[in-house]
Amino acid sequence: MDLAHLTYAKNSRKKEKRLGRGPGSGWGKTAGKGANGQRSRSGSKRRAWFEGGQMPIQRRLPKRGFTNIFRKEYQPVNLKDLAGVGDLDSINPDILYEKGLVSKKRMPIKILGDGEWRKSIEIEAHAFSKSAVEKIEAAGGKAIVI
């Protein structure tokens, strides 16, 4: 036996269903689509949320909640992450961006107090948590709000 004469095993391949090929095929006339109606038409598709013209559920239900358009979003940085910055005199947003601790340069930064802090360094950021300020000042550093 060689590769040029390979064949499929007998009855392992089923013949393709040929639709709309006359009454003798068993799939003529309506081609398995039944009688009239939306799904028998060509190009028939219905979205998962379509309800047959009934008012859809996402329009029947009332809107909920409140979105504060004045909310200020910060990029959080923990003190334990700042420990890997290295030996510097001060830490500011530009340094945090260069070291990859924050992903967006223009978005405000908030320093959080998770982790130990023993360095006497000035840290500049847009906001600080109370625990972060306490740990920084206990180590002899300064938390400067920009």
C-alpha positions as CSV (number, residue, x, y, z in Angstrom):
1,M,0.0,0.0,0.0
2,D,1.3,3.5,-0.9
3,L,0.0,7.0,-0.3
4,A,-1.3,7.4,-3.8
5,H,-3.9,4.8,-3.4
6,L,-5.4,5.6,0.0
7,T,-9.2,5.5,0.3
8,Y,-11.8,6.0,3.0
9,A,-13.2,3.0,4.8
10,K,-16.5,1.7,3.4
11,N,-19.5,3.7,4.8
12,S,-17.3,6.1,6.8
13,R,-18.4,9.1,4.7
14,K,-22.0,10.1,4.5
15,K,-23.3,11.8,1.3
16,E,-24.0,15.5,1.5
17,K,-27.7,16.5,1.9
18,R,-28.5,18.2,-1.5
19,L,-31.4,20.5,-0.9
20,G,-34.0,21.7,-3.4
21,R,-33.2,19.0,-6.0
22,G,-36.8,17.9,-6.9
23,P,-39.4,15.6,-5.3
24,G,-37.4,12.4,-5.8
25,S,-34.6,13.5,-3.5
26,G,-36.9,13.9,-0.5
27,W,-35.6,17.4,0.0
28,G,-37.3,19.2,-2.9
29,K,-39.9,22.0,-2.9
30,T,-39.5,23.6,0.6
31,A,-36.0,22.0,1.1
32,G,-36.6,21.1,4.7
33,K,-37.8,24.5,5.7
34,G,-41.5,23.6,6.2
35,A,-44.3,25.7,4.9
36,N,-44.6,29.5,5.0
37,G,-43.3,31.9,7.7
38,Q,-40.3,34.0,8.6
39,R,-37.9,31.1,8.9
40,S,-38.8,29.8,5.4
41,R,-37.7,33.0,3.7
42,S,-34.2,33.5,2.2
43,G,-31.9,35.5,4.4
44,S,-33.9,34.6,7.4
45,K,-32.0,35.5,10.7
46,R,-33.3,36.5,14.1
47,R,-31.2,38.0,16.8
48,A,-31.1,36.2,20.2
49,W,-32.9,39.1,21.8
50,F,-35.6,39.4,19.2
51,E,-39.1,38.8,20.6
52,G,-41.3,38.7,17.5
53,G,-42.1,42.4,17.5
54,Q,-43.1,42.4,21.2
55,M,-41.5,45.2,23.2
56,P,-38.0,43.7,24.1
57,I,-37.1,43.0,27.7
58,Q,-34.3,45.5,27.7
59,R,-36.8,48.3,26.9
60,R,-39.5,47.0,29.2
61,L,-37.3,47.0,32.3
62,P,-36.6,50.4,34.0
63,K,-33.1,51.8,34.2
64,R,-31.5,51.4,37.6
65,G,-28.7,53.0,39.6
66,F,-26.8,56.2,39.3
67,T,-23.6,57.1,37.5
68,N,-21.7,60.0,38.9
69,I,-20.3,62.0,36.0
70,F,-18.0,63.9,38.3
71,R,-16.3,60.8,39.7
72,K,-12.5,61.0,39.8
73,E,-10.7,57.8,38.9
74,Y,-7.2,57.1,40.2
75,Q,-4.5,54.6,39.4
76,P,-3.7,52.8,42.6
77,V,-0.1,52.1,43.7
78,N,0.7,50.3,46.9
79,L,3.7,51.0,49.1
80,K,4.9,47.4,48.6
81,D,5.1,48.2,44.9
82,L,7.1,51.3,45.5
83,A,9.8,49.3,47.4
84,G,11.1,48.0,44.1
85,V,11.6,51.5,42.6
86,G,15.2,51.7,43.9
87,D,17.2,54.2,45.9
88,L,15.9,57.7,44.9
89,D,15.6,61.0,46.7
90,S,12.0,61.5,45.7
91,I,9.3,59.6,43.8
92,N,6.9,61.4,41.5
93,P,4.4,60.4,38.8
94,D,7.0,60.5,36.0
95,I,9.2,58.0,37.8
96,L,6.2,55.7,38.5
97,Y,5.3,55.8,34.8
98,E,9.0,55.1,33.7
99,K,9.2,52.1,36.1
100,G,5.9,50.7,34.8
101,L,3.9,51.0,38.1
102,V,1.3,53.1,36.3
103,S,0.0,52.7,32.8
104,K,-1.4,56.1,32.0
105,K,0.7,59.3,32.3
106,R,-2.2,61.8,32.5
107,M,-4.4,59.8,34.9
108,P,-4.1,60.8,38.6
109,I,-2.3,58.5,41.0
110,K,-3.3,57.4,44.5
111,I,-0.8,55.8,46.9
112,L,-2.3,53.1,49.1
113,G,-0.8,51.8,52.4
114,D,-0.5,48.1,51.7
115,G,2.9,46.8,52.6
116,E,5.9,47.9,54.8
117,W,7.7,51.2,54.3
118,R,11.1,52.1,55.8
119,K,12.6,54.6,53.5
120,S,12.9,58.3,54.2
121,I,11.7,59.7,50.9
122,E,9.5,62.4,49.5
123,I,6.6,60.9,47.5
124,E,4.5,63.1,45.2
125,A,1.1,61.9,44.1
126,H,-2.4,63.2,43.5
127,A,-3.9,61.4,46.6
128,F,-2.8,59.3,49.5
129,S,-4.7,56.9,51.8
130,K,-4.5,57.6,55.6
131,S,-2.5,54.4,56.2
132,A,0.0,55.3,53.5
133,V,0.6,58.8,54.9
134,E,1.1,57.4,58.4
135,K,3.6,54.8,57.2
136,I,5.6,57.3,55.1
137,E,5.7,59.9,57.9
138,A,6.7,57.2,60.5
139,A,9.7,56.4,58.3
140,G,10.7,60.0,58.2
141,G,9.5,60.8,54.6
142,K,6.9,63.2,53.3
143,A,3.7,62.6,51.4
144,I,3.2,65.6,49.1
145,V,-0.2,66.0,47.4
146,I,0.2,67.5,43.9
